[in-house]
Amino acid sequence: MVNPPSPNGSNGRGNRGRFERGNKGGPGNPYASAVGKLRAALLRAVSEKDLAAVARALVDKAKAGDLAAIRELLDRILGRPIEADLLERLEALERAVPHDDPKGFQDGSGGERYDGVR
């Protein structure tokens, strides 16, 4: 038998634990409005030409050998290396695990194998 939800006072939930009509929900992010206003002001202040100039400066620094600029440029354009090659690395690991030995050991030792459950 399932116990009914315990009442926590007037929290906007009905007797089945679900939110009732008129519930205002959680408080949300108290800074969302301020961040939205700041973001809008920044977008108004930066033109396409400004952004192109900043991008050109980043490219110039990267070409000059600035490692931080190179990393930033490549991360923004290609994505982070760990994320980009994760599937390739997992496939290489799967190919390295022998599949003919029922215990999964290439040397036939039959040692303990971790199957993800303990």
C-alpha positions as CSV (number, residue, x, y, z in Angstrom):
1,M,0.0,0.0,0.0
2,V,1.3,3.5,-0.9
3,N,1.2,6.0,1.8
4,P,-0.4,9.4,0.9
5,P,1.9,12.4,0.7
6,S,2.4,14.0,4.1
7,P,1.0,17.5,4.3
8,N,3.6,20.3,4.8
9,G,1.1,23.0,5.5
10,S,-0.3,25.2,2.7
11,N,2.2,24.4,-0.1
12,G,-0.2,24.5,-3.0
13,R,-0.5,20.8,-3.4
14,G,-3.7,18.7,-3.3
15,N,-4.3,15.6,-1.3
16,R,-2.6,13.5,-4.0
17,G,0.6,15.5,-3.7
18,R,0.1,17.3,-7.1
19,F,0.2,21.0,-7.6
20,E,-3.3,22.5,-7.6
21,R,-4.6,25.2,-9.9
22,G,-3.4,28.7,-8.9
23,N,-0.1,27.4,-7.5
24,K,2.6,30.0,-8.3
25,G,5.4,27.3,-8.4
26,G,8.8,27.8,-7.0
27,P,10.6,31.1,-6.5
28,G,12.8,30.5,-9.6
29,N,16.1,32.2,-10.1
30,P,16.0,35.5,-8.2
31,Y,18.7,37.0,-10.5
32,A,17.1,36.0,-13.9
33,S,15.5,39.3,-14.4
34,A,18.7,41.3,-13.6
35,V,20.8,39.0,-15.8
36,G,18.3,39.3,-18.6
37,K,18.5,43.1,-18.4
38,L,22.3,43.1,-18.4
39,R,22.4,40.7,-21.3
40,A,20.0,42.9,-23.3
41,A,22.2,46.0,-22.5
42,L,25.3,44.1,-23.7
43,L,23.6,43.0,-26.9
44,R,22.6,46.7,-27.6
45,A,26.1,47.9,-26.9
46,V,27.9,45.4,-29.1
47,S,27.5,45.7,-32.9
48,E,28.3,43.0,-35.5
49,K,31.4,45.0,-36.4
50,D,32.5,45.1,-32.8
51,L,32.1,41.3,-32.5
52,A,34.0,40.8,-35.8
53,A,36.8,43.0,-34.5
54,V,37.0,41.0,-31.3
55,A,37.0,37.7,-33.3
56,R,39.8,39.1,-35.6
57,A,41.9,40.0,-32.5
58,L,41.4,36.5,-31.1
59,V,42.5,35.0,-34.4
60,D,45.5,37.3,-34.7
61,K,46.6,36.3,-31.2
62,A,46.2,32.6,-31.9
63,K,48.2,33.0,-35.1
64,A,50.9,34.7,-33.1
65,G,51.2,31.7,-30.9
66,D,49.2,32.8,-27.8
67,L,48.2,29.4,-26.3
68,A,45.2,30.8,-24.4
69,A,43.9,32.4,-27.6
70,I,44.5,29.2,-29.6
71,R,42.7,27.1,-26.9
72,E,39.8,29.5,-26.8
73,L,39.4,29.7,-30.6
74,L,39.5,25.9,-31.0
75,D,37.2,25.3,-28.1
76,R,34.7,27.8,-29.6
77,I,34.9,26.5,-33.1
78,L,35.5,22.8,-32.7
79,G,34.3,22.1,-29.2
80,R,36.3,20.7,-26.3
81,P,38.5,17.8,-27.3
82,I,37.2,15.5,-24.5
83,E,33.6,15.9,-25.7
84,A,34.5,15.6,-29.3
85,D,36.5,12.3,-29.2
86,L,34.6,10.6,-26.4
87,L,32.8,8.1,-28.6
88,E,36.0,7.3,-30.5
89,R,37.8,6.6,-27.3
90,L,35.0,4.4,-26.0
91,E,34.9,2.4,-29.3
92,A,38.7,1.9,-29.0
93,L,38.3,0.6,-25.5
94,E,35.5,-1.8,-26.5
95,R,37.7,-3.1,-29.4
96,A,40.5,-3.7,-26.8
97,V,38.3,-5.9,-24.6
98,P,38.3,-9.5,-25.9
99,H,34.9,-10.9,-26.5
100,D,35.7,-14.6,-26.9
101,D,36.7,-15.3,-23.3
102,P,33.4,-15.5,-21.2
103,K,35.1,-13.8,-18.3
104,G,36.6,-11.1,-20.4
105,F,40.3,-11.8,-19.8
106,Q,42.6,-12.1,-22.8
107,D,45.3,-14.0,-20.8
108,G,42.7,-16.6,-19.7
109,S,43.5,-16.0,-16.0
110,G,39.9,-15.9,-15.1
111,G,40.5,-13.1,-12.6
112,E,37.7,-11.1,-11.1
113,R,35.9,-9.0,-13.5
114,Y,34.0,-5.9,-12.5
115,D,30.6,-5.9,-14.2
116,G,29.3,-2.6,-12.7
117,V,27.4,-4.2,-9.9
118,R,28.7,-4.8,-6.4
